[in-house]
Amino acid sequence: MFEEVSYMVTRIISALVGIPLLLLVTWAGGWVFVAAICLLACMALYELYMVLRSRGMELVKEVAYPCALLLSIGAMTLSGDDLNLLFEAVVFVTVVGSLAFHLVIRTFSHRVSSIGATAFAVLYIGWLFSFFILLRNMRIEGAGWLPIFENDVGCAFLFLAYVTTWACDSASYFVGQKWGRLRIYPMISPGKTLEGAIAGLTSACITGLVFGIWMGMAGVHALILGFVLGFGGQLGDLLESIIKRDLQVKDFGAIIPGHGGVLDRFDSLLINVPLTYFYVLIVLSHP
């Protein structure tokens, strides 16, 4: 009982420190935000590198780090065809560079696994984290319906993604712990229950609706986006559980007390921020 209380207190303290810090750098935007995202991406890459290495697989960090960082920097400095060209170039360098690396360094075993892990790391971590910057810098013509955020569309929708995702995670966790009985994927995520998933989805819908209307969104769009984020956030958690189950680890790190590593804390947002970006770009930008 004491250990459970202590664990929960640690989680709450970490959240009270981490959440305002993330909100602050998001609000600041610009290169401050880019630097924060690049730092998070590097920390996540390091976590994955160490876990893979402990399982006998070597991530080609000499390729993964610069390629992942280029995606975030490009998201800040480029747009349109130039950004697409950068992405194509990064994918090319990731694949060919990982292969070429093994021509020079011949001490690695499982070379194919190394190349695959490097490509996965650049896309899963570098590419998905770059959407934080893409969404933060997003602009919509005539977005007079965001008076609270002074028409700063990117900041508004990043906050919406954060708050809705956290509400979903919290409801899913607490309801699943207290009343969860029916396990959805016991072989992948033993703690994920149907009761918790329904609570998380419901909480996301309510939070998305309330926060979205407060922002100035139409209620139907706020509700739909809340539902999308409730589903996407839990999908992100399950997808990372597949990786952790395969690598036989509980957490990727311990840098965030009570929450694990960066990858453990941002697994849902790595799915939900891109989903928010696509929803705003495809649906809300073309009323």
C-alpha positions in Angstrom: 0.0 0.0 0.0 2.8 2.4 0.9 4.7 1.6 -2.3 1.6 2.3 -4.4 1.0 5.7 -2.7 4.7 6.6 -3.0 4.6 5.7 -6.7 1.5 7.8 -7.3 2.9 10.8 -5.5 6.1 10.5 -7.6 3.9 10.4 -10.8 2.0 13.5 -9.7 5.1 15.5 -8.8 6.7 14.7 -12.1 3.6 15.8 -13.9 3.4 19.0 -11.9 6.9 19.8 -13.1 6.9 18.4 -16.6 3.5 19.6 -17.8 4.0 23.4 -17.2 7.5 23.2 -18.7 6.1 21.6 -21.9 3.3 24.1 -22.1 5.8 27.0 -21.5 8.1 26.0 -24.4 5.2 25.3 -26.6 3.8 28.7 -25.9 7.2 30.3 -26.6 7.4 28.6 -30.0 10.2 29.4 -32.4 13.7 28.0 -31.9 13.1 27.6 -28.2 10.4 25.0 -29.1 12.6 23.5 -31.8 15.5 23.0 -29.4 13.1 21.4 -26.8 11.8 18.9 -29.5 15.3 18.1 -30.7 16.4 17.4 -27.1 13.4 15.1 -26.6 14.1 13.3 -29.9 17.8 12.8 -28.9 16.8 11.5 -25.5 14.3 9.1 -27.1 16.8 7.9 -29.6 19.3 7.3 -26.8 16.7 5.3 -24.8 16.0 3.1 -27.9 19.7 2.7 -28.7 20.5 1.5 -25.1 17.6 -1.0 -25.1 18.4 -2.4 -28.5 22.1 -2.6 -27.5 21.2 -4.6 -24.4 19.4 -7.1 -26.7 22.4 -7.5 -29.1 21.2 -5.0 -31.8 23.2 -1.9 -32.7 21.4 1.2 -33.8 23.7 3.2 -36.2 23.6 6.3 -34.2 26.0 8.1 -36.5 23.1 8.0 -39.0 20.1 8.1 -36.8 20.9 11.2 -34.8 21.7 13.7 -37.6 18.8 12.4 -39.8 16.3 12.6 -37.0 17.4 16.1 -36.1 17.3 17.3 -39.7 13.6 16.4 -39.8 12.9 18.7 -36.9 15.1 21.5 -38.2 13.6 21.2 -41.6 10.0 21.4 -40.2 11.0 24.8 -38.8 12.8 26.2 -41.8 11.2 24.6 -44.9 7.7 24.1 -46.3 6.0 22.6 -49.3 8.1 20.9 -51.9 11.3 21.8 -50.1 10.1 20.0 -47.0 9.0 17.0 -49.0 12.4 16.9 -50.7 14.2 17.0 -47.3 12.1 14.0 -46.1 13.0 12.0 -49.3 16.6 12.9 -48.8 16.6 11.8 -45.1 15.0 8.5 -46.0 17.6 7.9 -48.7 20.5 8.8 -46.4 19.1 6.7 -43.6 18.8 3.6 -45.7 21.9 4.0 -47.8 24.0 5.5 -45.0 23.1 2.6 -42.7 24.2 0.1 -45.3 27.4 2.0 -46.1 28.2 2.2 -42.4 28.6 -1.6 -42.3 31.2 -1.4 -45.1 33.4 0.5 -42.8 32.5 -0.9 -39.4 32.6 -4.6 -39.5 32.3 -5.5 -35.8 28.5 -5.4 -35.8 26.6 -8.6 -35.9 22.9 -8.7 -37.1 23.6 -6.1 -39.8 20.1 -6.3 -41.3 18.5 -5.8 -37.9 20.8 -2.8 -37.3 19.8 -1.2 -40.6 16.1 -1.9 -40.0 16.3 -0.5 -36.4 18.0 2.6 -37.6 15.4 3.3 -40.3 12.6 2.6 -37.7 14.2 5.0 -35.2 14.5 7.9 -37.6 10.9 7.5 -38.7 9.2 6.6 -35.4 11.2 9.2 -33.4 12.6 11.8 -35.7 9.7 12.0 -38.2 6.9 11.8 -35.6 8.5 14.4 -33.3 8.9 16.8 -36.3 5.0 17.0 -36.4 5.2 18.9 -33.1 7.0 21.7 -35.0 4.8 21.4 -38.1 1.7 21.8 -36.0 3.2 24.6 -33.9 4.0 26.6 -37.0 0.7 25.9 -38.7 -1.3 28.9 -40.0 -4.8 29.0 -41.3 -6.1 32.0 -43.3 -9.0 33.8 -41.6 -8.7 31.9 -38.3 -10.6 34.6 -36.5 -12.3 31.9 -34.4 -9.2 31.6 -32.1 -9.4 34.9 -30.2 -8.1 33.4 -26.9 -4.8 32.3 -28.6 -4.6 35.5 -30.7 -5.2 33.4 -33.8 -2.1 31.3 -33.1 -3.6 28.1 -34.6 -0.5 25.9 -34.0 -0.2 26.7 -30.3 -3.9 26.3 -29.8 -4.1 22.8 -31.4 -1.0 21.6 -29.7 -2.5 22.5 -26.4 -5.7 20.7 -27.4 -3.7 17.6 -28.4 -1.8 17.7 -25.1 -4.8 18.2 -22.8 -7.0 15.7 -24.5 -4.3 13.0 -24.6 -3.4 13.5 -20.9 -7.1 13.3 -20.0 -7.5 10.1 -22.0 -4.3 8.6 -20.4 -5.4 9.5 -16.9 -8.9 8.2 -17.2 -7.8 5.0 -18.8 -5.2 4.4 -16.1 -7.3 5.2 -13.0 -10.5 3.4 -14.2 -8.5 0.5 -15.5 -6.7 0.2 -12.2 -9.8 0.5 -10.1 -12.5 -1.3 -12.1 -10.7 -2.9 -15.0 -11.6 -6.6 -15.6 -11.8 -7.4 -19.3 -8.2 -7.3 -20.7 -8.0 -6.3 -24.4 -4.5 -7.4 -25.3 -3.1 -9.4 -22.4 -0.1 -10.7 -24.4 0.9 -7.2 -25.4 -0.3 -4.9 -22.7 -1.6 -6.8 -19.6 -2.8 -3.6 -17.9 -5.0 -2.4 -20.8 -8.6 -3.1 -20.0 -11.9 -2.5 -21.9 -13.2 -0.5 -19.0 -10.2 1.7 -19.0 -10.2 2.1 -22.8 -13.9 3.2 -22.7 -13.2 5.6 -19.9 -10.2 7.1 -21.8 -12.2 7.5 -25.0 -15.1 9.1 -23.1 -12.7 11.5 -21.3 -11.0 12.4 -24.5 -14.4 13.2 -26.2 -15.5 15.4 -23.3 -12.1 17.2 -23.0 -11.8 17.7 -26.7 -15.4 19.1 -26.8 -15.0 21.5 -23.9 -11.5 22.7 -24.8 -12.3 22.9 -28.5 -15.4 25.0 -27.9 -13.5 27.2 -25.4 -10.9 27.8 -28.2 -13.7 28.7 -30.6 -14.1 25.5 -32.6 -17.4 24.3 -33.9 -18.8 21.7 -31.4 -19.0 18.9 -34.0 -15.3 19.3 -35.0 -14.2 19.5 -31.3 -16.1 16.3 -30.5 -14.8 14.4 -33.6 -11.2 15.5 -32.9 -11.6 14.4 -29.2 -12.8 11.0 -30.4 -9.9 10.7 -32.8 -7.4 11.6 -30.1 -9.0 9.3 -27.6 -8.6 6.4 -30.1 -5.2 7.5 -31.4 -3.7 8.0 -27.9 -4.6 4.5 -26.8 -3.4 3.1 -30.1 0.0 4.8 -29.5 0.3 3.2 -26.1 -0.5 -0.2 -27.5 1.9 0.2 -30.4 4.8 1.0 -28.1 3.8 -1.9 -25.9 4.4 -4.1 -29.0 8.0 -2.8 -29.1 8.6 -3.2 -25.4 7.1 -6.7 -25.3 9.3 -7.8 -28.1 12.4 -6.3 -26.5 11.3 -7.6 -23.1 11.5 -4.3 -21.2 8.9 -2.6 -18.9 10.1 1.0 -19.6 12.5 2.5 -22.1 14.1 4.7 -19.4 13.7 6.3 -16.0 14.5 9.9 -16.6 10.9 10.9 -15.7 10.2 9.5 -12.2 7.0 7.5 -12.1 6.6 7.7 -15.8 9.6 6.0 -17.3 11.5 7.4 -20.2 10.7 10.0 -22.9 9.4 7.3 -25.2 7.1 6.0 -22.4 5.7 9.4 -21.7 5.3 10.6 -25.3 4.0 7.4 -26.9 0.5 8.7 -27.2 1.5 12.2 -28.3 3.7 10.7 -31.0 0.5 9.5 -32.6 -1.9 12.2 -31.6 0.1 15.3 -32.6 0.3 14.0 -36.2 -3.4 13.1 -36.2 -4.2 16.6 -35.0 -2.0 18.1 -37.7 -3.7 16.1 -40.4 -7.2 16.9 -39.1 -6.5 20.6 -39.0 -4.8 20.5 -42.4 -7.3 18.3 -44.2 -10.6 19.2 -42.5 -10.4 22.6 -40.8 -8.3 24.3 -43.4 -10.9 23.5 -46.1 -14.3 24.4 -44.5 
